[in-house]
Amino acid sequence: MNKISSFELGSQKIKKIIPSISNQPGVYFMYNENKEILYIGKAKNLNKRLISYCNKSNLSIRIQRMVSQINNIEYTTTDHEASALLLEANMIKKHKPKFNILLRDDKSYPYIMLRKDHSWPQITKARKNKNSNKGEYFGPFASVNAIHKTLNAMQRAFPLRTCTDFEIINRKRPCMQYQIKRCSGPCVNKINTDEYANIVAEAKSFLLGKNHQLQPKLKEKMEKASINLNFEEAANYRDRIRALNYIQKAEGADFRHIRDVDVFSITSLHNKDNNKKFLTDKNENYAIQISFYRSGKNFGNRTHFLKYEINTELNKILKSFIPQFYDDQIPPPIILVNYLPKEKELIENALSIKSQKKVKILKPLKGENKRALEISEKNLDISIAKKLSSYENQSKLIISLSSKLYLDFVPKRIEVYDNSHFSGSNMLGVMIVASQNGFLKNEYRKFNMKNNDITFNSKNDYGMLNEVFRRRFKNYHNDNTSLPDLIIVDGGKGQCNVACKVLKSLDITNIKVIGVAKGKKRNTGNEKIYYSSIREFIPRRYLENYNSGDPIILGKNNAEMYFIQRLRDEAHRFAITAQRKKQKKSLTTSVLSDIDGIGPTKKKLLLLHFGSTKNISNASISDLMEVKGISKINAQKILNHFK
């Protein structure tokens, strides 16, 4: 007797249920024997759709595994297929079945809200509430950070209040925001309601993309105020115009014809050979970036990473992803994609029903829409590079980095150096250590330094670096400390040369040193990597590919570049943390501690007697000697210290 396969058992259960299944459109739920939902799907004809699961030759391996686990099927009918699609998306997000393509990062997106429930309206960030009548919503924005940047910029152009309702009622004098011209002071009647309402209307026009009409009006008001010799008022209008110009530049690409559009770019992480070496079975396989444009303004982008069966068609993934994404978002009239989703017309129909206006899904071939899609795809590559650099596969990143740096070896120990000081005081250098197993935090070191005008000070980064490297390596022969294979310093060729000169003077030449310098605008992602001018520290393979002194530029879509940034950021974090601890300690340490012969007991008695350090500094020798334990010699030293 032949043994029945698990797929055939599942198929038989489907066939038993099919006679009771309707021919109407609807949504079906497949359960296993533990009553867990395996899969949620929609169908134009439920009966025909479920029959298709019995034809093994038309099913992927993944779906065959699912069928073998089916124990029961339930379904819900709908009026039409579009309604079934919306219900399916909602149920998938709610239940997160194992065999569905899932939008895991399903947090609601933030919006800007222009409040209308107060006599002094304000703009603030908010999560959209369908049942709220508190104000008008503008968005969505890709992140809270994108909202903060927009609100901060808008505050310079539109001086609306930022205080709470409680503060505006109880404030007796204007706050700092008024003093720096970022608020018009409605709390203390520095502006009347009509003038304030005009600013609110201008802010609304800006959010609706009508700022091209706004700037001429502000310029006209500025010129009028200047003619009337109201120069302070004219200066305020000038500053607002400048703020609007700044915002327009910060928005990036200038699209004249794009209004309300979402852009979806999808790719497989396995598409590029360079990516594959960083991926494991635990990692996501697909990335989708959504860019938001509202009223012609770029509201940012967000990338979603999905784990699903490799070699799944990208248009099939978008078919499932887009309806889930808009389950709790209102879609714009136009959705741009780099791959048209399967059942495009059905998705358009469903989203049109949801938004109560026509929605089109387009794959642009030219013009501004094509340019917006290209920008989205470029940003998607950058997001993927960042994601790959964050995976727990540091050994693979180091192997790949050694190739990018033209090294003849794979570094086993990497040391990264950074300097820090607080307004010229509390100078210190730090060293962090990384290996193929991650950061070796128990081997981090701090190098405290004091100003020395002859050799170095806080304004002399080269001198500080020289001091750090001498202290790190001068005794390595005796200490049996591990030497690094690769050193990274924060800076350009100059810092790199300083480090290599110290190493050479100590007869250490078997270490490679790179300097990582930011671009002219100090933008992350525009870093240049330099080797020293000293030949012993330059890899042979680098000289075969570059002229000596030329920087290596890895680019924004390179995982190795973001790995270097991670190393540098960890050194910076360690330096800042150490700096804060040192600064906090110096704030809690009395200046009396620096006086020879004044220990904790005498310091306490002096403070109890005089009440403060200031009073001690103004005291005479005879006054100081009145304190128990303070001799004439102690008193003279205290007096000399405060001279």
Number of C-alpha atoms within 10 A of each C-alpha: 3 4 5 8 10 15 18 15 16 22 24 17 17 22 15 11 15 17 9 9 19 15 14 18 24 26 26 22 20 22 21 18 10 7 11 16 20 21 23 24 22 25 23 19 18 22 19 15 17 19 14 13 19 20 10 15 9 11 14 12 12 11 17 21 15 20 28 18 19 25 20 18 20 12 17 16 21 18 10 15 22 25 21 23 27 21 22 24 25 18 18 23 18 9 13 18 19 14 16 17 22 22 20 12 11 13 8 14 16 21 23 24 19 21 18 15 11 10 10 17 17 20 23 16 17 16 14 20 9 7 6 8 11 13 16 15 21 20 22 21 24 21 16 15 12 16 22 14 12 17 17 11 16 21 20 22 28 26 22 26 23 16 15 9 12 8 11 17 12 10 12 10 12 17 14 11 17 17 11 10 18 21 24 23 23 18 21 15 11 14 13 11 13 9 11 22 15 12 17 22 13 21 24 18 16 21 20 15 16 15 18 12 12 16 19 12 14 18 16 13 16 24 17 15 17 15 11 11 11 13 15 12 15 22 15 18 22 17 15 24 21 15 18 21 14 14 17 15 11 13 14 10 14 14 16 9 11 17 18 18 22 22 26 25 23 23 20 20 24 17 12 10 9 13 16 13 15 21 18 12 7 8 16 20 22 23 20 24 22 23 25 24 23 20 19 20 24 25 21 17 20 16 20 18 23 21 16 17 15 12 11 13 13 18 18 15 21 24 19 23 18 18 22 24 21 17 20 17 15 14 25 21 18 19 21 22 23 21 20 17 22 16 13 16 14 15 23 21 18 23 27 19 15 20 15 11 13 16 21 18 18 17 17 17 11 9 10 16 22 16 15 22 23 16 15 25 22 14 20 26 19 19 23 25 22 21 16 25 23 15 15 15 17 19 17 16 23 22 18 17 19 16 15 15 19 17 18 12 11 16 21 16 19 23 24 26 25 27 24 21 20 14 9 12 15 19 21 24 24 25 26 25 22 23 16 18 12 12 18 15 11 8 11 16 16 19 16 15 18 14 15 11 11 7 12 18 19 23 13 12 18 21 18 26 25 21 18 24 20 15 12 15 16 15 12 14 9 7 9 8 11 9 16 19 16 21 22 25 24 20 21 20 22 15 24 26 21 18 25 27 19 19 21 14 11 14 10 16 16 14 16 21 27 27 26 23 20 17 12 8 7 10 9 13 18 16 25 21 22 28 28 24 16 14 13 15 22 21 16 13 13 18 14 10 10 11 9 16 14 15 18 17 15 18 16 20 18 21 27 26 25 23 20 20 18 15 20 20 15 19 26 21 14 20 24 19 12 19 24 14 12 17 17 11 11 12 10 8 11 14 13 22 12 12 16 11 15 19 12 12 9 17 19 13 15 24 17 11 16 17 12 11 15 11 12 19 17 14 16 13 18 12 13 24 18 13 17 11 14 20 15 13 12 19 21 16 16 24 17 11 14 13 7
